[in-house]
Amino acid sequence: MWAVATTAWAVPVAVASAPPTTTGPSPTPSVPATPALWTQSTLRTHLVAELNRTDPGVALDDLEHITEVQPQVSRFCHPVAHDLGHAALKKYGSFSKAAAFRNDVCGSGYLHGIVEETLAQSPDPVAAVTTLCAPQLAASCIHGIGHGAMFVSHLDVSKAERLCDRFGQTYQVVACSEGVFMQLFEPDEDDPAALAQLPAQRLAAEPLYPCPEQPSVFQSACYFYAPIYYLQTHDYVNHPASFVQALSWCLNAPTAGGQQSCTRGTGSRLMKYNIDRPGWTAAQCEAAPQPWQRPACVGGMVSYWNVNFHDKSARTKLCPQLDGAAAVACRSASGGSTSAD
């Protein structure tokens, strides 16, 4: 039985690829007029135009460089990478041709965008769900299937979950569910109308909706990504206290597992939105109301650090920047000894 089958989720609007510039080709990947501070919309427009003018590899390299120069871009680089995947599929008309430029910058968002657009264009998306990522069936690609499932099901969570259920192994269903709930809770921050599509009244009446109603295999991902909505609706950019408030809000989950996943998800968002100040980020985790939440929150930080840099560098690059209990929790979450090596 699908608990949210009647929930009316709105259809997300796919971002169209920007037309090529009309001022003549640029001799370098970057346009001359670089803004002092990128926003999601300006970065999307710049990179999609660059992709159309050159190729996805150039645009993705530029995206990676920009996130290094302006760390705040990490807050929205994943959906921008999605948009590049959409634009690449439209440009080349082939999953394999677009995927040949794959770069895992920004949490593999480019691959996820290709998968989304491919499913959206597929005459039989149900059949494509289990074949598109074959034969490797990598978790990152299946995560993209989850995003795509939300597109083709018109953001109907239960229908998207049934598509995820077509995978034969639990880890594959879980990977797919992560894409489903990331797509649900992370609307375009530059588009207030997209945020308004979420059922605000139901969410206000039932904290962490619709997570408690989900089948068990989907609950962990739902709780993990639910803090995204909380933080966006509490204006985390201008109200940094909302991160610690989110850790308290996670305790509304009716199960210990839900509270744990929500806490880890908050830690992940802390790292994503503040990747240039890990010490401050760890201090927010250490301010969690329950002692058990503190290492769980740091564990979420570690998970996002590794995803963002598409490697396992947290132990050698993140943990040394932390002190005390946070450093110990970081090393524990990174694997191996809890002491400094």
Phi, psi and omega per residue, in radians:
M1 nan 2.359 -3.021
W2 -1.845 1.960 -2.920
A3 -1.159 -0.501 -3.054
V4 -2.003 0.493 -3.051
A5 -1.086 -0.490 -3.081
T6 -1.685 0.031 3.140
T7 -1.217 2.267 -3.087
A8 -1.598 1.599 3.070
W9 -1.561 2.496 -3.099
A10 -1.443 2.780 -3.135
V11 -1.405 2.208 3.069
P12 -1.237 2.576 -3.131
V13 -1.630 2.051 3.119
A14 -1.170 2.395 -3.131
V15 -1.380 2.141 3.132
A16 -1.289 2.557 3.118
S17 -1.215 2.426 -3.107
A18 -1.248 2.564 3.117
P19 -1.219 2.717 3.085
P20 -1.032 2.607 3.113
T21 -1.143 2.670 -3.082
T22 -1.841 0.128 -3.090
T23 -1.660 0.192 3.125
G24 1.711 2.725 -3.084
P25 -1.180 2.539 3.107
S26 -1.570 2.428 -3.128
P27 -1.293 -0.248 3.128
T28 -2.217 2.824 -3.111
P29 -1.065 -0.524 -3.069
S30 -1.671 2.477 3.075
V31 -1.311 2.671 -3.064
P32 -1.070 -0.713 -3.063
A33 -1.504 1.582 3.117
T34 -1.633 2.159 -3.114
P35 -1.186 2.691 3.125
A36 -1.121 -0.547 -3.124
L37 -2.517 2.033 3.135
W38 -1.259 2.471 2.902
T39 -1.903 2.972 -3.130
Q40 -1.073 -0.744 -3.081
S41 -1.225 -0.737 -3.135
T42 -1.197 -0.635 3.139
L43 -1.205 -0.731 3.105
R44 -1.030 -0.859 -3.115
T45 -1.049 -0.785 -3.135
H46 -1.087 -0.835 -3.026
L47 -1.304 -0.639 3.095
V48 -1.148 -0.713 3.082
A49 -1.109 -0.698 3.125
E50 -1.127 -0.716 3.100
L51 -1.046 -0.779 -3.125
N52 -1.196 -0.540 -3.127
R53 -1.386 -0.570 -3.093
T54 -2.114 -1.764 3.061
D55 -2.780 2.917 -3.086
P56 -1.054 -0.553 -3.138
G57 -1.064 -0.729 3.114
V58 -1.121 -0.798 -3.124
A59 -1.108 -0.716 -3.134
L60 -1.199 -0.671 3.062
D61 -1.096 -0.694 3.116
D62 -1.135 -0.735 3.104
L63 -1.040 -0.777 -3.138
E64 -1.100 -0.724 3.122
H65 -1.127 -0.742 -3.116
I66 -1.106 -0.699 3.125
T67 -1.144 -0.486 3.101
E68 -1.312 -0.660 -3.104
V69 -1.369 -0.672 -3.135
Q70 -2.153 1.531 -3.042
P71 -1.010 -0.426 -3.129
Q72 -1.121 -0.311 3.106
V73 -1.111 -0.394 3.112
S74 -1.019 -0.404 3.131
R75 -1.091 -0.567 -3.048
F76 -2.301 0.225 -3.086
C77 -1.221 -0.486 -3.127
H78 -1.104 -0.901 3.099
P79 -1.121 -0.531 3.059
V80 -1.125 -0.731 3.083
A81 -1.087 -0.644 3.028
H82 -0.975 -0.829 -3.102
D83 -1.071 -0.621 3.083
L84 -1.137 -0.658 3.072
G85 -1.096 -0.753 3.075
H86 -1.029 -0.831 -3.090
A87 -1.139 -0.642 -3.137
A88 -1.151 -0.748 3.138
L89 -1.113 -0.682 3.112
K90 -1.168 -0.608 -3.115
K91 -1.261 -0.760 -3.016
Y92 -1.744 -0.335 3.092
G93 1.177 0.263 -3.077
S94 -2.566 2.272 3.106
F95 -1.026 -0.814 -3.070
S96 -1.156 -0.676 3.134
K97 -1.175 -0.742 3.123
A98 -1.178 -0.731 -3.104
A99 -1.197 -0.318 3.126
A100 -1.099 -0.364 3.127
F101 -1.651 0.220 -3.002
R102 -0.926 2.334 3.019
N103 -2.432 2.262 -3.037
D104 -1.479 0.272 3.086
V105 -0.978 2.554 3.108
C106 1.025 0.819 3.035
G107 1.145 0.615 3.091
S108 1.096 0.457 -3.113
G109 -1.047 -0.543 -3.141
Y110 -1.083 -0.823 3.118
L111 -1.075 -0.720 -3.138
H112 -1.061 -0.705 3.129
G113 -1.130 -0.680 3.088
I114 -1.079 -0.777 -3.141
V115 -1.088 -0.795 3.124
E116 -0.981 -0.883 -3.079
E117 -1.158 -0.641 3.122
T118 -1.121 -0.781 3.109
L119 -1.136 -0.679 -3.138
A120 -1.103 -0.575 -3.121
Q121 -1.572 -0.194 -3.035
S122 -1.224 2.364 3.069
P123 -1.221 -0.324 3.134
D124 -2.434 1.277 -3.075
P125 -1.090 -0.487 3.132
V126 -1.098 -0.790 3.117
A127 -1.210 -0.602 -3.088
A128 -1.200 -0.394 -3.085
V129 -0.935 -0.827 -3.047
T130 -1.643 -0.056 -3.131
T131 -1.887 -0.411 -3.014
L132 -1.104 -0.652 -3.103
C133 -1.645 0.020 -3.134
A134 -1.271 2.680 0.049
P135 -1.588 -0.207 -3.043
Q136 -1.202 -0.615 -3.108
L137 0.902 0.805 3.122
A138 -1.167 2.519 -3.091
A139 -1.031 -0.647 -3.130
S140 -1.103 -0.711 3.115
C141 -1.187 -0.709 -3.140
I142 -1.162 -0.607 3.018
H143 -0.970 -0.754 3.081
G144 -1.075 -0.622 3.066
I145 -1.023 -0.689 3.104
G146 -1.047 -0.765 3.058
H147 -1.044 -0.827 -3.119
G148 -1.105 -0.618 3.117
A149 -1.061 -0.609 3.095
M150 -1.223 -0.585 3.084
F151 -1.131 -0.917 -3.022
V152 -1.297 -0.318 3.102
S153 -1.692 0.150 -3.138
H154 1.002 0.771 3.117
L155 1.019 0.484 2.998
D156 -1.534 1.895 -3.020
V157 -1.034 -0.766 -3.084
S158 -1.130 -0.676 3.103
K159 -1.171 -0.706 3.101
A160 -1.104 -0.684 3.116
E161 -1.120 -0.661 3.111
R162 -1.123 -0.594 3.046
L163 -1.147 -0.741 3.096
C164 -1.075 -0.622 -3.115
D165 -1.129 -0.211 3.131
R166 -1.250 -0.302 3.076
F167 -1.285 2.586 -2.992
G168 -1.508 -0.344 -3.070
Q169 -2.059 2.623 -3.044
T170 -1.047 -0.732 -3.103
Y171 -1.089 -0.542 3.130
Q172 -1.254 -0.715 3.097
V173 -1.104 -0.736 3.136
V174 -1.118 -0.773 3.105
A175 -1.043 -0.718 3.105
C176 -1.134 -0.726 -3.129
S177 -1.104 -0.551 3.116
E178 -1.104 -0.691 3.076
G179 -1.168 -0.655 3.130
V180 -1.019 -0.900 -3.022
F181 -1.428 -0.425 2.995
M182 -1.141 -0.729 3.110
Q183 -1.133 -0.617 -3.119
L184 -1.202 -0.819 -2.979
F185 -1.627 -0.170 -3.073
E186 -2.037 1.248 3.051
P187 -1.253 2.952 -3.116
D188 -1.087 2.079 -3.107
E189 -1.167 -0.361 3.103
D190 -1.537 0.058 -3.070
D191 -2.210 1.545 -3.132
P192 -0.987 -0.515 3.136
A193 -1.125 -0.612 3.119
A194 -1.160 -0.727 3.112
L195 -1.097 -0.630 -3.118
A196 -1.194 -0.271 -3.128
Q197 -1.255 -0.389 3.114
L198 -1.209 2.594 -3.049
P199 -1.313 1.400 -3.013
A200 -1.014 -0.720 -3.104
Q201 -1.142 -0.727 3.132
R202 -1.176 -0.686 3.121
L203 -1.154 -0.623 3.111
A204 -1.215 -0.633 -3.115
A205 -1.346 -0.510 -3.091
E206 -2.312 1.633 3.119
P207 -0.929 2.405 3.106
L208 1.263 0.246 2.984
Y209 -1.093 2.458 0.102
P210 -1.765 0.461 -2.983
C211 -1.108 -0.795 -3.097
P212 -1.068 -0.432 -3.095
E213 -1.460 -0.120 -3.032
Q214 -1.371 2.636 2.965
P215 -0.977 2.632 -2.958
S216 -0.975 -0.674 -3.074
V217 -1.167 -0.332 -3.120
F218 -1.748 -0.170 -3.004
Q219 -1.182 -0.722 -3.061
S220 -1.030 -0.809 3.140
A221 -1.128 -0.682 3.133
C222 -1.058 -0.862 3.134
Y223 -1.123 -0.642 -3.101
F224 -1.116 -0.695 -3.085
Y225 -1.619 -0.204 -3.134
A226 -1.001 -0.616 3.132
P227 -1.047 -0.372 3.100
I228 -0.994 -0.833 -3.120
Y229 -1.137 -0.764 3.141
Y230 -1.023 -0.834 -3.066
L231 -1.169 -0.685 3.131
Q232 -1.174 -0.682 -3.131
T233 -1.376 -0.166 3.052
H234 -1.909 0.313 3.001
D235 0.885 1.056 -3.056
Y236 -1.067 -0.445 -3.118
V237 -1.120 -0.784 -3.109
N238 -1.673 -0.186 -3.136
H239 -2.283 1.346 -3.081
P240 -1.076 -0.314 3.080
A241 -1.128 -0.263 -3.111
S242 -1.128 -0.382 3.124
F243 -1.173 -0.816 3.095
V244 -1.177 -0.626 3.081
Q245 -1.098 -0.636 3.102
A246 -1.123 -0.641 3.103
L247 -1.113 -0.634 3.050
S248 -1.206 -0.706 -3.140
W249 -1.062 -0.590 3.134
C250 -1.037 -0.444 -3.118
L251 -1.235 -0.122 3.034
N252 -1.281 -0.271 3.110
A253 -1.052 2.378 -3.030
P254 -1.318 -0.154 -3.132
T255 -2.201 2.703 3.103
A256 -1.085 -0.671 3.122
G257 -1.106 -0.698 3.106
G258 -1.139 -0.724 3.100
Q259 -1.099 -0.707 3.133
Q260 -1.127 -0.821 -3.118
S261 -1.136 -0.702 3.127
C262 -1.132 -0.706 3.115
T263 -1.122 -0.770 3.089
R264 -1.099 -0.687 3.109
G265 -1.103 -0.657 3.087
T266 -1.138 -0.720 3.071
G267 -1.071 -0.676 3.106
S268 -1.094 -0.785 3.121
R269 -1.158 -0.679 3.074
L270 -0.941 -0.809 -3.118
M271 -1.193 -0.738 -3.100
K272 -1.090 -0.758 -3.045
Y273 -1.486 -0.169 -3.085
N274 -2.444 0.729 -2.987
I275 -1.176 -0.295 3.134
D276 -1.539 -0.021 3.112
R277 -2.454 1.202 -3.073
P278 -1.098 -0.532 3.108
G279 -1.096 -0.790 3.087
W280 -1.098 -0.713 -3.141
T281 -1.051 -0.814 3.124
A282 -1.097 -0.594 3.121
A283 -1.112 -0.582 3.086
Q284 -1.168 -0.718 3.085
C285 -1.067 -0.718 -3.111
E286 -1.205 -0.246 3.104
A287 -1.617 0.104 3.124
A288 -1.016 2.526 -3.054
P289 -1.169 -0.497 -3.133
Q290 -1.915 2.328 -3.113
P291 -0.949 -0.655 -3.099
W292 -1.180 -0.374 -3.115
Q293 -1.259 -0.440 -3.001
R294 -1.132 -0.897 3.063
P295 -1.175 -0.537 3.105
A296 -1.133 -0.712 3.117
C297 -1.136 -0.773 3.097
V298 -1.103 -0.645 3.062
G299 -1.035 -0.652 3.060
G300 -1.148 -0.657 3.054
M301 -1.021 -0.819 -3.127
V302 -1.058 -0.758 -3.100
S303 -1.076 -0.723 -3.129
Y304 -1.276 -0.662 3.108
W305 -0.956 -0.834 -3.112
N306 -1.156 -0.653 3.104
V307 -1.167 -0.776 -3.083
N308 -1.090 -0.717 -3.102
F309 -1.671 0.178 -3.131
H310 0.649 0.853 3.018
D311 -2.741 -2.915 -3.134
K312 -2.024 0.831 -3.003
S313 -1.534 -0.004 -3.064
A314 -1.009 -0.730 -3.074
R315 -1.101 -0.658 -3.058
T316 -1.633 -0.398 -3.050
K317 -2.023 -0.548 3.134
L318 -1.580 -0.931 -3.025
C319 -0.980 -0.699 3.127
P320 -1.094 -0.280 3.118
Q321 -1.506 -0.107 -3.091
L322 -1.835 2.828 -3.127
D323 -2.168 2.804 2.961
G324 1.013 -2.408 -3.079
A325 -1.087 -0.572 3.133
A326 -1.139 -0.685 3.117
A327 -1.140 -0.720 3.118
V328 -1.103 -0.793 3.137
A329 -1.116 -0.636 3.123
C330 -1.110 -0.816 -3.134
R331 -1.153 -0.638 3.113
S332 -1.130 -0.772 -3.132
A333 -1.206 -0.410 3.141
S334 -1.465 -0.142 -3.130
G335 1.637 2.572 3.117
G336 1.580 -2.776 -3.066
S337 -1.191 2.603 3.071
T338 -1.483 -0.090 3.107
S339 -1.630 2.782 3.115
A340 -1.204 2.206 -3.114
D341 -1.418 nan nan
